[in-house]
């Protein structure tokens, strides 16, 4: 579904620092920026999520800034999945392009 890459691209566009990953609870992220940027970020996540993504719940918590200078996709954590992933979805055109391109890191 490309949810983490979607979050990454949106955060980069809005010039936010932080990270996103998959965890046992679902997608987790920390984002730092100006209040207006963060509000826009949260609104756009809901409005522009990938077509087959489903947000069951979303919670925002204010934390002390850590001074992130970039935004990154971090490795997934945990070994048991508790989030819903729909198995019957066909790969999107972008995914097909990536897995069929020998120069792409997702090749095969």
Secondary structure, 3 states (H helix, E strand, C coil): CCHHHHHHHHHHHCCCEEEEEEECCEEEEEEECCHHHHHHHHHHHHHHCCCCCCCCCCCCCCCCCCCCCCEEECCCCCCCCCCCCCCCCCCCHHHHHHHHCCCCCCCC
